């Protein structure tokens, strides 16, 4: 297989790298975190001007028609600077759901606004009793004449407080764990009956608890008119995991580069600590961990839009497992080689480790994906 980027992909990578190098230093990131909504609207506009917000949407819907590889390039660049904008929720996940679950008319109404940066979406699916189980949907959608009435609560909605609209999963019929009878509804963030509680996560991101109490929406809000939306939810989740794997690789790259530079200059006993063989061995082991993670992130990217849900799920789970293993080894190793300063707020390496830790928990932790992969008979099967 050819893993080389095309000319267009190299241009995309260079453009993103230049933007982030100019505007996304560590101090800038701290300033963005303190802003209302937890990110910079100016940077979000820069993403729109660069075409990043329209990247994964089809051209016929008003997007650019970028592939999973282009999303990997963008997410890896974001990982290097620990970008905090709602790109994963409002662009990557939203694009997948709209592509696989919305009607042509719904996409035409939403995609141009998303690409311009005027509309941000948030995926409200997780519930406190569900764990990582995607079919578990307790939120209900009951028919009321020509409308639906939504009742329920969603947890850990990424960037839920700054989103203008939500994509909400709700059960139209069946038991709470049933794999059928789930619909996806487009809900205005300021609709009567919608309340949200915003909070910061450990890695500098934002999330929200969303409560829906008697929220009335029209029949046109049911995406695609589909009453069996779980396949679209699974697809979006797999694409989100692949994107997170790419982000983690970017974060691990910068962590290792920073640490190697540190041990070359940090002196103890009259010499740079990087001259000690045991630390050279430790750094070499982390390089191997990084390359293993990179190869699996590429594999997840290539498989993230595979039409066979079983093969896709196995590939994504395997990548998530390796990413978590490498992230733990590199994160812990880099902090230890920095010593005490590695966990201070002033040093970036501690913030990288926090983000890598949160990525391991997102959309299923290591144990969850090991169970999925084992149940499927392993990656080879």
C-alpha positions in Angstrom: 0.0 0.0 0.0 1.1 3.6 -0.7 1.1 5.6 2.5 2.5 8.7 0.9 0.4 11.9 0.9 -0.8 13.3 -2.4 0.2 16.8 -3.4 -3.2 18.1 -2.3 -2.9 16.4 1.1 0.6 17.8 1.6 -0.7 21.2 0.8 -3.5 20.7 3.3 -1.1 19.6 6.0 1.3 22.5 5.4 -1.6 25.0 5.5 -2.9 23.7 8.9 0.6 23.5 10.3 1.3 27.1 9.4 -2.0 28.3 10.9 -1.5 26.5 14.2 2.2 27.5 14.4 1.3 31.1 14.1 -1.8 31.2 16.4 -1.7 28.2 18.7 1.1 28.4 21.2 0.7 27.1 24.8 -0.1 30.5 26.2 -2.7 31.0 23.4 -4.3 27.8 24.3 -4.6 28.8 28.0 -6.2 32.0 26.9 -8.7 30.2 24.6 -9.7 27.9 27.4 -10.7 30.9 29.5 -12.9 32.4 26.8 -16.7 32.0 26.8 -17.5 28.6 25.3 -14.0 27.3 26.0 -12.5 28.1 22.6 -11.6 31.0 20.3 -14.2 32.1 17.8 -11.4 33.7 15.8 -9.6 30.4 15.4 -12.9 28.7 14.5 -13.4 31.3 11.7 -9.8 30.6 10.6 -10.7 26.9 10.3 -13.7 27.9 8.2 -11.6 30.1 5.9 -9.2 27.3 5.4 -12.0 24.9 4.5 -11.6 22.6 7.4 -15.2 22.9 8.6 -16.5 21.9 5.2 -13.8 19.2 4.7 -15.7 15.9 5.4 -19.0 17.0 3.8 -19.9 15.9 0.2 -19.5 18.5 -2.5 -23.2 18.1 -3.6 -24.2 19.1 0.0 -22.0 22.2 0.0 -18.8 20.7 1.4 -15.4 19.9 0.0 -15.7 16.1 -0.2 -12.6 15.3 1.9 -11.8 11.7 2.7 -11.0 10.0 6.0 -7.3 10.6 5.2 -7.8 14.4 5.1 -9.6 14.2 8.5 -6.6 12.2 9.8 -4.2 15.0 8.7 -6.3 17.7 10.4 -6.8 15.7 13.6 -3.1 14.9 13.9 -2.2 18.6 13.5 -4.8 19.5 16.2 -3.2 16.8 18.5 0.2 18.5 18.2 -1.2 21.7 19.7 -3.9 20.2 21.9 -6.5 22.1 20.0 -9.7 22.6 22.1 -12.2 23.6 19.4 -15.3 21.5 18.9 -14.0 20.0 15.6 -14.7 16.4 16.5 -18.3 16.9 17.6 -19.4 19.6 15.2 -17.6 18.5 12.1 -16.3 14.9 12.2 -19.3 13.3 14.0 -21.9 15.6 12.5 -20.6 14.9 8.9 -20.8 11.2 9.5 -24.4 11.3 10.9 -25.6 13.7 8.2 -24.0 11.6 5.4 -25.5 8.3 6.6 -28.6 9.4 8.4 -30.1 12.6 7.0 -32.1 13.4 3.9 -30.8 15.4 1.0 -33.0 18.4 2.1 -31.7 18.2 5.6 -28.1 18.2 4.5 -28.7 21.1 2.1 -30.1 23.1 5.0 -27.3 22.4 7.5 -24.0 21.8 5.7 -23.4 25.2 4.2 -23.9 26.9 7.6 -21.6 24.4 9.3 -18.9 24.9 6.6 -19.1 28.7 7.1 -18.7 28.3 10.9 -22.2 29.8 11.5 -23.7 26.6 12.9 -22.2 24.2 15.5 -23.8 20.8 16.2 -23.3 18.5 19.2 -24.1 14.8 19.3 -26.2 14.1 22.4 -26.3 10.3 22.7 -24.5 9.0 25.8 -26.6 8.4 29.0 -25.4 7.9 32.5 -26.8 4.3 32.7 -25.5 3.3 29.3 -21.8 3.0 29.9 -20.2 2.6 26.5 -23.2 0.6 25.1 -24.4 2.4 22.0 -27.9 0.7 21.8 -28.8 1.8 25.3 -31.1 4.7 24.7 -33.6 5.7 27.5 -34.6 9.0 26.1 -38.0 8.7 24.6 -39.7 10.3 21.5 -43.5 10.0 21.7 -45.8 10.9 18.9 -48.0 14.0 19.6 -50.1 14.6 16.5 -47.8 15.7 13.8 -44.9 16.3 16.3 -42.7 14.3 18.6 -42.2 15.0 22.3 -38.7 14.2 23.7 -38.0 13.4 27.3 -34.7 12.2 28.8 -31.2 13.2 29.8 -27.9 13.0 28.0 -24.4 13.1 29.6 -20.9 14.1 28.4 -22.2 16.0 25.4 -19.0 17.3 23.9 -19.1 21.1 23.6 -22.8 21.0 24.4 -23.1 24.4 25.8 -21.7 26.2 22.8 -23.7 24.2 20.2 -26.7 25.9 18.5 -28.3 22.6 17.7 -28.2 19.0 19.0 -28.4 15.7 17.3 -30.3 13.8 19.9 -30.9 10.0 19.9 -34.3 9.0 21.3 -36.2 5.8 21.4 -39.3 5.6 19.3 -40.1 2.0 20.3 -38.7 -1.1 22.0 -36.8 -1.8 25.2 -34.0 0.4 26.5 -31.3 -1.9 25.1 -33.0 -2.8 21.8 -31.0 -2.2 18.7 -34.0 -1.1 16.7 -36.5 1.7 17.3 -33.9 4.5 17.7 -34.3 7.8 15.9 -32.0 10.9 15.6 -33.6 14.2 16.1 -32.3 17.7 15.3 -33.2 19.9 18.3 -32.6 23.6 18.8 -30.4 24.3 21.7 -32.7 27.0 23.0 -36.0 25.1 22.5 -38.4 25.1 25.4 -37.7 22.2 27.8 -34.0 22.0 26.9 -31.6 22.7 29.8 -27.8 22.3 29.8 -25.2 22.3 32.4 -21.7 23.2 31.1 -18.5 22.1 32.7 -14.8 21.8 32.0 -13.2 18.4 31.5 -9.8 17.4 32.8 -8.0 18.0 29.5 -9.3 21.6 28.9 -12.2 20.7 26.8 -15.9 21.4 27.5 -18.9 19.1 27.9 -22.4 19.5 29.1 -25.3 17.6 30.7 -28.4 18.0 28.6 -31.9 17.5 30.0 -35.0 17.3 27.7 -38.3 17.8 29.4 -41.4 17.7 27.1 -39.4 19.1 24.2 -41.7 19.3 21.2 -40.1 19.0 17.7 -41.7 18.7 14.3 -41.7 15.5 12.2 -39.2 17.1 9.9 -36.6 17.1 12.7 -36.3 13.2 12.5 -33.2 12.8 10.5 -33.9 10.9 7.3 -37.2 9.9 8.7 -35.3 6.9 10.0 -36.6 4.9 12.9 -33.6 2.6 12.9 -30.6 4.9 13.3 -28.2 2.7 15.3 -26.1 1.8 12.2 -25.5 5.5 11.6 -24.6 6.0 15.3 -22.1 3.1 15.1 -20.6 4.5 11.9 -20.2 8.0 13.4 -18.7 6.5 16.5 -16.1 4.5 14.5 -15.2 7.6 12.5 -14.8 9.6 15.7 -12.5 6.9 17.2 -10.4 6.9 14.1 -10.1 10.7 14.3 -9.2 10.5 18.0 -6.5 7.9 17.2 -5.0 10.4 14.7 -5.2 13.2 17.3 -3.4 11.0 19.8 -0.6 10.3 17.4 -0.1 14.1 17.0 0.0 14.5 20.7 2.4 11.7 21.2 4.7 13.1 18.5 5.0 16.5 20.2 5.4 14.8 23.6 8.3 12.7 22.4 10.0 15.6 20.5 9.7 17.9 23.6 11.1 15.2 25.9 14.1 14.3 23.7 14.9 18.0 23.4 14.6 18.3 27.2 17.0 15.4 28.0 19.5 16.8 25.6 19.7 20.1 27.5 18.8 19.1 31.2 22.1 18.6 33.0 22.8 16.5 36.1 26.1 15.4 37.6 27.8 17.8 35.2 26.4 16.2 31.9 23.2 16.2 29.9 20.9 13.5 31.2 20.3 12.4 27.6 23.9 11.0 27.6 22.9 8.3 30.1 22.3 5.1 28.2 19.3 4.0 30.3 17.5 7.2 29.2 18.4 6.7 25.6 16.9 3.2 25.8 13.8 4.6 27.3 13.4 7.2 24.5 14.1 4.5 21.9 11.3 2.3 23.3 8.9 5.3 23.1 9.8 5.8 19.4 8.7 2.2 18.8 5.5 2.8 20.7 4.8 5.9 18.6 5.3 4.1 15.3 3.1 1.2 16.4 0.4 3.8 17.2 0.9 5.6 13.9 0.5 2.4 11.9 -2.7 1.5 13.7 -4.1 5.0 13.4 -3.6 4.8 9.6 -5.3 1.4 9.6 -8.3 2.8 11.6 -8.5 5.7 9.1 -8.6 3.4 6.1 -11.2 1.2 7.7 -13.4 3.9 9.3 -15.7 4.2 6.3 -15.7 0.5 5.4 -19.2 -0.8 4.5 -18.8 -4.0 6.5 -19.7 -2.9 10.0 -18.1 -6.0 11.6 -14.7 -5.5 9.9 -14.8 -1.8 10.6 -15.6 -2.3 14.3 -12.8 -4.8 14.7 -10.2 -2.5 13.0 -11.3 0.5 15.0 -11.2 -1.4 18.3 -7.8 -2.8 17.6 -6.5 0.7 16.8 -8.0 2.1 20.0 -6.3 -0.6 22.1 -2.9 0.1 20.6 -3.3 3.8 20.8 -4.2 3.5 24.5 -1.2 1.2 25.1 1.2 3.6 23.3 -0.3 6.7 24.9 0.2 5.3 28.4 3.8 4.3 27.7 4.7 7.6 26.1 2.8 9.8 28.4 4.2 8.2 31.6 7.7 8.0 30.1 7.8 11.7 29.0 6.5 12.9 32.4 9.0 10.7 34.2 11.9 11.9 32.1 10.9 15.5 32.8 10.8 14.9 36.5 8.6 17.0 38.8 8.2 19.8 36.3 6.4 17.4 34.0 3.2 17.7 36.1 3.2 21.5 36.5 0.7 23.8 34.8 3.6 25.7 33.1 4.9 22.6 31.2 3.0 21.4 28.2 3.9 17.7 28.7 1.5 17.3 31.6 -1.3 18.7 29.5 -0.5 16.3 26.7 -0.7 13.4 29.1 -4.1 14.6 30.4 -5.4 14.7 26.8 -4.1 11.3 26.0 -5.7 9.9 29.1 -9.1 11.3 28.2 -8.8 10.0 24.6 -8.3 6.5 26.1 -11.7 6.9 27.9 -13.6 8.4 25.0 -16.0 6.2 23.1 -15.0 3.1 25.0 -11.9 2.5 27.1 -9.3 -0.2 26.6 -11.1 -3.0 28.4 -14.4 -2.3 26.5 -12.7 -2.5 23.1 -10.7 -5.6 24.2 -14.1 -7.3 25.0 -15.5 -6.2 21.7 -12.5 -7.6 19.8 -12.5 -10.8 21.8 -16.2 -11.3 21.1 -15.6 -10.9 17.4 -12.9 -13.5 17.4 -10.0 -11.1 17.2 -8.7 -8.9 14.4 -7.6 -11.8 12.2 -11.2 -13.3 12.2 
